[in-house]
Amino acid sequence: MNEWTKEQFLKRLEKGDSGTLYLYTPLCGTCKVAGKMVEVLHEMFPKLSMGKADVNYLPDLAGKFQIESVPCLLLFKNGEVIEKIYAFYSVPFLYEKLTSL
């Protein structure tokens, strides 16, 4: 899964894409575990647009989408952020969420 810049993410929204953006910080232990789960999802949904970004470098984006904590998985559909997931319960839980995209 590729690292996205703010511009890359906003361009996907502008185009009306659907997918996910995984927000994390490098020193967060929970983010490391959640990141592994998101990598598994990336393998399960190879055609879905999925990216990741260090929220430390995106403070304006975090403010715009009212990110409360990390890890956070933004789900976007047809260019609109439809859900923010903070609790990464399990891969099957996240799989069910992504099937709607």
C-alpha distances in whole Angstrom, upper triangle without the diagonal:
4,7,9,13,16,17,14,13,17,17,15,18,21,20,20,17,15,12,11,10,10,12,13,16,16,19,19,19,18,15,14,15,13,10,11,12,9,7,10,10,7,9,12,11,10,12,11,9,7,6,7,10,13,16,18,18,18,21,23,20,20,24,23,22,24,21,23,21,18,16,15,13,15,15,16,19,20,20,21,19,21,20,19,18,19,20,18,20,19,16,19,20,16,16,20,18,16,18,20,17
4,6,10,13,14,11,11,15,15,14,17,19,18,19,16,16,13,12,10,10,12,13,15,15,19,19,20,20,16,15,17,16,12,14,15,12,10,14,13,10,13,16,14,12,13,12,10,8,5,6,9,12,15,17,15,16,19,20,18,19,22,22,21,23,20,23,21,18,17,16,15,15,16,17,19,20,19,20,19,21,21,20,19,20,22,20,23,22,20,22,23,19,19,22,21,18,21,22,19
4,7,10,12,9,10,14,14,14,16,18,19,20,17,17,14,12,9,9,10,11,12,13,16,17,19,18,15,15,17,15,12,14,16,13,12,16,16,13,16,18,17,16,16,15,12,9,6,5,5,8,11,13,12,12,16,17,15,16,19,19,18,20,18,21,19,16,15,15,14,14,16,17,19,21,19,20,18,21,20,18,19,19,21,20,23,23,21,24,24,20,21,24,22,19,22,23,20
4,7,8,6,6,10,11,10,13,15,15,17,14,15,13,11,8,9,10,12,14,15,19,19,21,20,17,17,20,17,14,17,18,15,15,18,17,14,18,20,18,17,16,14,11,9,6,6,6,9,11,13,11,10,14,15,12,14,17,17,16,18,17,20,19,16,16,15,13,13,15,15,17,18,16,17,16,19,19,17,18,19,22,21,24,24,22,25,24,21,22,24,21,19,22,22,19
4,5,5,6,9,10,11,13,14,16,17,16,17,15,13,10,12,11,13,14,16,19,20,22,22,18,20,22,20,17,20,21,18,18,22,21,18,21,23,21,20,20,18,14,12,9,9,7,9,10,12,9,8,12,12,10,13,15,15,15,18,16,19,19,17,17,16,15,14,16,16,19,19,16,17,16,20,20,18,20,21,24,23,27,27,25,28,27,23,25,27,24,22,25,25,22
4,6,5,6,9,10,11,12,14,16,15,16,15,13,10,12,11,14,15,17,20,21,23,23,19,21,23,21,19,22,23,19,20,23,22,20,23,25,22,22,21,18,15,14,11,10,8,10,10,12,9,7,10,9,7,10,12,11,12,15,14,18,18,17,17,15,15,13,15,14,17,18,14,15,14,18,18,17,19,20,23,23,27,27,26,29,27,23,25,27,23,22,25,24,21
4,5,5,6,9,10,10,12,14,14,16,15,15,13,15,15,17,19,21,24,24,27,26,23,24,26,24,22,25,25,21,22,25,23,21,24,26,23,22,21,18,15,15,12,13,11,14,14,15,12,10,13,12,10,13,15,14,14,18,17,21,21,20,20,19,18,16,17,15,17,17,14,15,15,19,20,19,22,23,26,26,30,30,28,31,29,26,27,28,25,23,26,25,21
4,6,5,6,9,10,11,13,12,13,13,12,11,13,14,17,19,20,24,24,26,25,22,23,25,22,20,22,23,19,19,22,20,18,21,22,20,18,17,15,11,11,9,11,11,14,14,16,14,12,15,14,12,15,17,15,16,19,18,22,22,20,20,18,16,14,15,14,16,15,13,15,15,18,19,19,21,22,25,24,28,28,26,28,27,23,24,26,23,20,23,22,19
4,5,5,7,9,10,11,10,11,10,9,8,11,12,15,17,19,23,22,24,23,20,21,23,20,18,21,21,17,18,21,19,17,20,21,18,18,16,14,10,10,8,9,9,13,13,15,13,11,14,13,10,12,15,13,12,16,15,19,19,17,17,15,13,11,12,10,13,13,10,11,11,14,15,15,17,19,22,21,25,25,23,25,24,20,21,23,20,18,20,19,16
4,5,5,6,9,10,10,12,12,12,11,14,14,18,20,22,25,25,27,26,23,25,26,23,21,24,24,20,22,24,22,20,23,24,21,21,19,16,13,13,12,13,13,15,15,17,15,12,14,12,9,12,14,11,12,15,16,19,20,20,20,17,15,12,13,11,13,12,9,10,11,14,16,16,19,21,24,24,27,28,26,28,26,23,24,25,21,20,22,21,18
4,5,5,6,9,9,12,13,13,13,16,17,20,22,25,28,28,30,29,25,27,28,25,23,26,25,22,22,25,22,20,23,24,21,20,18,15,12,13,13,15,15,18,18,20,17,15,18,15,13,16,18,15,15,19,19,23,24,23,22,20,18,15,15,12,13,12,9,12,13,17,18,19,22,24,27,26,30,30,28,29,28,24,25,26,23,20,23,21,18
4,5,5,6,5,8,9,10,11,14,16,19,22,24,27,27,29,27,24,25,26,23,21,23,23,19,20,22,19,17,20,21,17,17,14,12,9,10,11,13,14,18,18,21,18,16,19,17,14,17,18,16,15,19,19,22,23,22,21,18,16,13,12,9,10,9,7,10,11,14,16,17,19,22,24,24,27,27,25,26,25,21,21,22,19,17,19,18,14
4,5,5,6,8,9,11,11,15,16,20,22,25,28,27,29,27,24,26,27,23,22,25,24,20,21,23,20,19,22,22,19,19,16,14,11,12,13,15,15,18,18,21,19,16,18,16,13,15,16,13,13,16,17,21,22,21,21,17,15,12,11,8,8,7,4,6,8,11,14,15,18,21,24,23,26,27,25,26,24,21,21,22,19,17,19,17,14
4,5,8,11,13,14,15,18,19,23,25,28,31,30,32,31,27,29,30,27,26,28,27,24,25,27,24,22,25,25,22,21,19,16,14,15,16,18,18,21,20,23,21,18,20,17,14,17,18,15,15,19,20,24,25,24,24,21,19,15,15,11,11,9,6,9,11,15,17,19,22,24,27,27,30,30,29,30,28,25,25,25,22,20,22,20,17
4,6,9,12,14,15,19,21,24,27,29,33,32,34,32,28,30,31,27,26,28,27,23,24,26,23,21,24,24,20,19,16,14,12,15,16,18,19,23,22,25,23,20,23,20,18,20,22,18,18,22,22,26,27,26,25,22,20,17,15,12,11,8,7,10,13,16,18,20,23,26,28,28,31,30,28,29,28,24,24,25,22,19,20,19,15
4,7,10,13,14,18,20,24,27,29,32,31,33,31,28,29,30,26,25,27,26,22,23,25,21,20,23,22,18,18,15,13,11,14,16,18,20,23,22,26,24,21,23,21,18,20,21,18,17,21,21,25,26,25,24,21,18,15,13,9,7,4,4,7,11,12,16,18,20,24,26,26,28,28,26,26,25,22,22,22,19,17,17,15,12
4,7,10,12,15,18,22,25,27,30,29,30,28,25,26,27,23,22,24,22,19,20,21,18,16,19,18,15,15,12,9,8,11,12,16,17,21,21,24,23,20,23,21,17,19,21,18,17,20,20,24,24,23,22,19,16,13,11,8,6,5,5,8,10,12,15,16,19,22,24,23,26,25,23,23,22,19,19,19,16,14,15,13,10
4,7,10,13,16,20,23,26,29,27,28,25,23,24,24,20,19,21,19,16,17,18,15,14,17,16,12,13,10,7,7,9,11,14,17,20,20,24,23,20,22,21,18,19,21,18,16,19,19,22,22,21,20,17,13,11,8,5,4,5,6,8,9,10,12,14,16,19,21,20,22,22,19,20,19,15,15,15,13,10,11,10,6
4,7,10,13,17,20,22,25,23,24,22,19,20,20,17,16,17,16,12,14,15,11,10,14,13,10,11,9,6,5,6,8,11,14,17,18,21,21,19,21,20,17,17,20,18,16,18,17,20,20,18,17,14,10,8,6,5,6,9,9,10,9,10,11,12,13,16,18,17,19,19,16,17,16,13,12,14,11,8,10,10,7
4,6,10,13,17,19,21,20,21,18,15,17,17,14,12,15,13,10,12,13,10,10,13,13,11,12,12,8,6,5,6,8,11,14,14,18,18,16,18,18,14,15,18,16,13,16,14,17,16,14,13,10,7,5,5,6,9,12,11,11,9,10,10,10,10,13,15,14,17,16,15,16,15,11,12,13,11,8,12,12,9
4,6,10,13,16,18,17,18,17,13,15,16,13,11,14,13,10,12,14,12,11,15,16,14,14,14,11,9,6,5,5,7,10,11,14,14,12,15,15,12,12,15,14,12,14,12,15,14,12,11,8,6,5,7,8,11,14,12,12,10,12,11,10,10,12,15,14,17,17,16,18,17,13,15,16,13,12,15,15,13
4,7,10,12,15,13,15,13,9,11,12,9,8,11,11,8,10,13,11,11,15,16,14,15,16,13,11,8,6,4,6,9,9,13,13,12,15,16,13,12,15,16,13,14,11,13,12,9,7,6,5,6,9,11,15,17,16,15,12,14,12,10,9,10,12,11,15,15,14,17,16,12,14,16,14,13,16,17,15
4,7,10,13,11,13,12,8,11,13,10,9,13,13,11,13,16,15,15,18,19,18,19,20,17,15,11,9,6,5,6,6,9,10,9,11,13,10,9,13,14,11,12,9,11,9,6,6,5,6,8,11,13,17,20,18,17,14,15,13,10,10,10,13,12,16,17,17,20,18,15,17,19,17,16,20,20,18
4,7,9,7,10,9,6,8,11,9,8,12,13,11,13,16,16,16,19,21,20,21,22,19,17,14,11,8,6,5,6,8,10,11,12,15,13,11,15,16,14,14,11,12,9,5,5,7,9,11,15,17,21,23,21,20,17,19,16,13,12,11,13,13,16,17,17,21,19,16,19,21,19,19,22,23,21
4,6,6,9,10,7,9,12,11,10,14,15,14,16,19,19,19,22,24,24,24,26,23,21,17,14,10,8,5,6,7,9,11,12,15,14,12,15,18,17,16,13,13,10,7,8,10,13,15,18,21,24,27,25,24,20,22,20,16,15,13,15,15,19,20,20,24,22,20,23,25,23,22,26,27,25
4,6,8,10,8,8,11,12,10,13,16,15,15,19,20,19,22,24,24,24,26,24,22,18,15,12,10,7,9,9,11,13,15,18,17,16,19,21,20,20,16,17,13,10,10,13,15,18,21,23,27,29,27,27,24,25,23,19,18,16,18,17,20,21,21,25,24,21,24,27,25,24,28,29,27
4,6,9,8,8,12,13,12,15,17,17,18,21,22,22,24,27,27,27,30,27,25,22,19,15,13,10,12,11,14,16,17,20,20,17,20,23,22,21,17,17,13,11,11,15,17,20,23,26,29,32,30,29,26,27,24,21,19,17,18,18,20,21,22,26,25,23,26,28,26,26,30,31,30
4,6,5,7,9,10,10,13,15,15,17,19,20,21,23,25,25,26,28,26,24,20,18,14,13,11,11,12,15,16,17,20,19,16,19,22,20,19,15,14,11,8,8,12,15,18,21,24,27,30,29,27,24,25,22,18,16,13,14,14,17,18,19,23,21,20,23,25,23,24,27,28,27
4,5,5,7,9,10,11,13,14,16,18,19,20,22,24,25,26,28,26,25,21,19,16,16,14,15,15,18,20,20,24,22,20,23,25,23,22,18,17,13,10,10,13,16,19,22,25,29,32,30,29,26,26,23,19,17,14,14,13,15,16,17,21,20,19,22,24,23,24,27,28,28
4,5,5,6,8,10,11,12,14,16,17,18,20,21,23,24,26,24,23,19,18,15,15,14,14,16,19,19,20,23,21,18,21,23,21,20,16,15,11,8,7,11,13,16,19,23,26,29,28,26,23,23,20,16,13,11,10,9,12,13,14,18,17,16,19,21,20,20,24,25,25
4,5,5,6,9,10,10,12,14,15,16,18,20,20,22,24,21,20,16,14,11,11,10,11,13,16,16,17,20,18,16,19,21,19,18,14,14,10,7,5,9,11,14,17,20,23,27,25,24,21,21,18,15,12,10,11,10,13,14,14,18,17,15,18,20,19,19,22,23,23
4,6,5,6,9,10,11,13,14,15,17,19,20,21,23,21,21,17,15,12,13,12,14,15,17,19,20,23,21,19,23,24,22,22,18,18,14,11,9,12,13,17,19,22,25,28,27,26,23,24,21,18,15,13,13,11,14,14,14,18,18,16,18,21,20,20,23,25,24
4,5,5,7,9,10,11,13,15,16,17,19,20,23,21,21,17,16,14,15,15,16,18,21,21,23,25,23,21,24,26,23,23,19,18,15,12,9,12,13,17,19,22,25,28,28,27,23,23,20,17,14,13,11,9,11,11,11,15,15,13,16,19,18,18,21,23,23
4,5,5,6,9,10,11,12,15,15,16,18,20,18,18,14,14,12,13,13,15,17,19,19,21,23,20,18,22,23,20,20,16,16,13,10,7,9,9,13,15,18,21,25,24,23,20,20,17,14,11,10,9,6,9,9,9,13,12,10,13,16,15,15,18,20,19
4,5,5,6,9,10,10,13,14,15,16,19,16,16,12,11,9,11,11,13,16,17,18,20,22,19,18,22,23,20,20,17,18,14,11,8,10,10,13,15,18,21,24,23,23,20,20,18,15,13,12,12,10,13,12,11,15,15,12,14,17,16,15,19,20,19
4,5,5,6,9,10,11,13,14,15,18,17,17,14,13,12,14,15,17,20,21,21,24,26,23,22,25,26,23,24,20,21,18,14,12,13,13,16,17,20,23,26,25,25,22,23,20,18,15,15,14,11,13,11,10,13,14,12,14,17,17,16,19,21,20
4,5,5,6,9,10,11,12,14,17,15,16,13,13,12,15,16,18,21,22,22,24,26,23,22,25,25,22,23,20,20,17,14,11,12,11,14,15,18,21,24,24,23,20,20,18,16,13,13,12,8,10,8,6,10,11,9,10,13,13,13,15,18,17
4,5,5,6,9,10,10,12,14,12,12,9,10,9,12,14,16,19,20,20,22,23,20,19,23,23,20,21,18,19,17,13,11,11,9,12,12,15,17,21,20,20,18,18,15,14,12,12,12,9,12,10,8,11,12,8,10,13,12,11,14,16,15
4,5,5,7,9,10,10,13,12,13,9,10,10,13,15,18,20,21,21,24,25,22,22,25,25,23,24,21,22,20,16,14,14,12,15,15,18,20,22,22,23,20,21,19,17,15,16,16,13,15,13,10,13,14,12,12,15,15,13,16,18,17
4,5,5,6,9,10,14,13,14,12,13,13,17,19,21,24,25,24,27,29,25,25,28,28,25,26,23,24,22,18,16,16,14,16,16,19,20,23,24,24,22,22,20,19,16,17,16,13,14,11,8,10,12,10,10,13,14,12,14,17,16
4,5,5,6,8,11,10,11,9,11,13,16,19,20,24,24,23,26,27,23,23,26,26,23,24,21,23,21,18,15,14,12,14,13,15,17,20,20,20,18,18,17,16,14,16,15,12,13,11,7,9,11,8,7,11,11,9,11,14,13
4,5,5,6,9,8,9,7,9,11,15,18,20,23,23,22,25,26,23,22,26,25,23,24,22,24,22,19,16,15,13,14,13,15,16,19,19,20,18,19,18,17,16,18,18,15,17,14,11,13,14,11,10,14,13,10,12,15,13
4,6,6,9,10,12,10,13,14,18,21,23,26,26,26,29,30,26,26,30,29,26,28,26,27,25,22,19,19,16,18,17,18,19,22,22,23,22,22,21,21,19,21,20,17,18,15,12,13,16,13,11,15,15,12,14,17,15
4,6,9,9,12,11,14,16,20,23,25,28,28,27,30,31,27,27,30,29,26,28,26,27,26,23,20,19,16,17,16,17,18,20,22,22,21,21,20,20,18,20,20,16,17,14,10,11,13,11,8,12,13,10,10,14,13
4,6,5,9,9,12,15,19,22,23,27,27,25,28,29,25,25,28,27,24,26,24,26,25,22,20,18,15,15,13,15,15,17,18,19,18,18,18,18,18,20,20,17,18,16,12,13,14,11,9,12,12,8,9,12,10
4,6,8,9,12,15,18,22,24,27,26,25,29,29,25,26,29,28,25,28,26,28,27,24,21,20,17,17,16,16,16,18,19,21,20,20,20,21,20,22,23,20,21,19,15,16,18,15,13,15,15,12,12,15,13
4,6,9,12,16,19,23,24,28,27,25,28,28,25,26,29,27,25,27,26,28,28,25,23,21,17,17,15,14,14,15,16,18,19,19,20,21,21,23,24,22,23,21,18,18,19,16,14,16,16,12,12,14,11
4,6,10,13,17,20,21,25,24,22,25,25,21,22,25,23,21,24,22,25,24,22,20,18,14,13,11,11,11,12,13,15,15,15,16,17,17,20,21,19,21,19,16,17,17,14,12,14,13,9,10,11,8
4,7,11,14,17,19,22,21,19,22,22,18,20,22,21,19,22,20,23,22,20,18,16,13,12,10,10,10,12,12,14,13,15,15,16,17,19,21,19,22,20,18,19,19,15,14,16,14,11,13,13,10
4,7,11,14,16,19,18,17,20,20,17,17,21,20,17,20,18,20,19,17,15,13,10,10,9,10,12,14,13,15,13,15,14,14,14,17,18,16,19,18,15,17,17,13,13,16,14,11,13,14,11
4,7,11,12,16,15,14,17,18,14,15,19,18,16,18,16,19,18,15,13,12,10,10,11,12,14,16,15,16,14,16,15,14,15,16,18,16,20,19,17,19,19,15,16,18,16,14,17,17,15
4,7,9,12,12,11,15,16,13,13,17,17,15,17,14,17,15,12,11,10,9,10,12,13,16,19,17,17,15,17,16,14,14,14,17,15,19,18,17,20,19,16,17,20,17,15,19,20,17
4,6,9,8,8,11,13,11,11,14,15,14,15,13,15,13,11,10,10,10,11,14,15,18,20,18,18,16,18,17,15,15,15,18,17,21,21,20,23,22,18,20,23,20,18,22,22,20
4,5,6,7,10,12,11,10,14,15,15,15,12,14,12,10,10,11,12,13,16,18,21,24,21,21,18,20,19,16,16,15,18,17,21,22,21,25,23,20,23,25,22,21,25,25,23
4,5,5,7,9,8,7,10,12,12,12,9,11,10,8,9,9,11,12,16,17,21,23,20,19,16,19,17,14,15,14,17,17,21,22,22,25,23,21,23,25,22,21,25,25,23
4,6,6,10,10,9,12,14,14,14,12,13,11,10,12,13,15,16,19,21,24,26,23,23,20,22,21,18,18,17,20,20,24,25,25,29,27,24,27,29,26,25,29,29,27
4,6,9,9,9,12,14,14,15,13,15,14,13,15,15,16,16,20,20,24,25,22,22,20,23,21,19,20,19,22,22,26,27,27,30,28,25,28,30,27,26,29,29,27
4,6,5,6,9,10,11,12,11,13,13,13,14,13,14,14,17,17,21,22,19,18,16,19,18,16,18,17,21,21,25,26,26,29,27,24,26,28,24,24,27,27,24
4,5,5,6,9,10,10,9,12,12,13,15,14,16,15,18,19,22,24,20,19,17,20,19,16,18,17,21,22,26,28,28,30,28,25,28,29,26,25,29,28,26
4,5,5,6,9,10,10,13,14,15,17,15,17,15,18,18,21,22,18,17,16,19,18,17,19,19,23,24,28,29,29,32,29,26,29,30,26,26,29,28,25
4,5,5,6,8,8,12,13,13,15,13,13,12,14,14,17,18,15,14,12,15,15,13,16,16,20,21,25,26,26,28,26,23,25,26,22,22,25,24,22
4,6,5,6,5,8,9,10,12,10,12,11,14,15,18,20,17,15,13,15,14,12,14,14,17,19,22,24,24,27,24,21,24,25,21,21,25,24,22
4,5,5,6,9,11,13,15,13,15,13,16,17,20,21,18,16,14,16,15,13,16,16,20,22,25,27,27,29,27,24,27,27,24,24,27,26,24
4,6,8,11,14,15,17,14,15,12,15,14,17,18,15,13,11,14,14,13,16,17,20,22,25,27,27,29,26,24,26,26,23,23,26,24,22
4,6,9,11,13,14,11,12,9,11,12,15,16,13,11,8,11,10,9,12,13,17,19,22,24,24,25,23,20,23,23,19,19,22,20,19
4,6,9,12,13,11,13,11,14,15,18,20,17,14,11,13,11,9,12,12,16,18,21,24,24,26,23,21,24,24,20,21,24,22,21
4,6,8,10,7,10,9,13,14,18,20,18,15,12,13,11,8,10,9,13,15,18,21,22,23,21,18,22,22,18,19,23,22,21
4,7,9,8,11,12,15,17,21,23,21,18,15,16,13,10,10,9,12,15,18,20,22,24,21,19,22,23,20,21,24,23,23
4,6,7,10,12,15,18,22,24,22,20,16,17,14,10,10,7,10,13,16,18,20,22,19,18,21,22,19,20,24,24,23
3,5,9,11,14,17,21,24,22,20,17,17,14,11,9,7,9,11,14,16,17,20,18,16,19,21,18,19,22,23,22
4,7,10,13,16,20,23,21,20,16,17,14,10,8,6,8,8,12,14,14,17,15,13,17,18,16,16,20,21,20
4,6,10,13,16,19,18,16,12,13,10,6,6,5,8,9,12,14,14,17,14,12,15,16,13,14,18,18,17
4,6,10,13,16,15,14,10,11,8,6,5,7,9,9,12,13,13,15,13,10,12,14,11,11,14,14,13
4,6,10,13,12,10,7,8,6,5,7,9,12,12,15,16,16,17,15,12,14,14,11,11,14,13,12
4,7,10,10,8,6,6,5,6,8,11,13,13,16,16,15,16,14,11,12,12,9,8,11,10,8
4,7,6,5,4,5,7,9,11,15,17,17,20,20,18,19,17,14,15,15,11,10,12,10,8
4,5,5,6,7,9,12,14,18,20,19,22,22,20,20,18,15,15,15,12,10,11,9,6
4,6,9,9,13,15,18,21,24,23,25,25,24,23,22,19,19,18,15,14,14,12,9
4,7,9,12,14,17,20,23,23,26,26,24,25,23,20,20,20,17,15,17,14,11
4,6,9,12,15,18,21,21,24,24,23,24,21,19,19,19,15,15,16,13,11
4,6,8,11,14,17,18,20,21,21,21,19,16,17,17,13,13,15,13,11
4,7,10,14,16,17,19,20,19,19,17,14,16,15,11,11,13,10,10
4,6,10,12,13,15,17,17,17,14,12,14,13,9,11,13,11,11
4,7,9,11,14,15,16,17,14,12,14,14,11,12,15,14,14
4,6,7,10,12,13,14,11,9,12,12,9,11,14,14,14
4,6,9,12,13,15,12,11,15,15,13,14,18,18,18
4,6,9,11,13,10,10,13,14,12,14,17,18,19
4,6,8,10,8,7,11,12,11,13,16,17,17
4,7,8,6,8,11,12,11,14,16,17,19
4,5,5,6,9,10,11,13,15,17,18
4,5,5,6,9,10,10,12,15,16
4,5,5,6,9,10,11,13,15
4,5,5,7,9,10,12,14
4,5,5,6,9,11,12
4,5,5,6,9,10
4,5,5,7,10
4,6,6,8
4,5,5
4,5
4
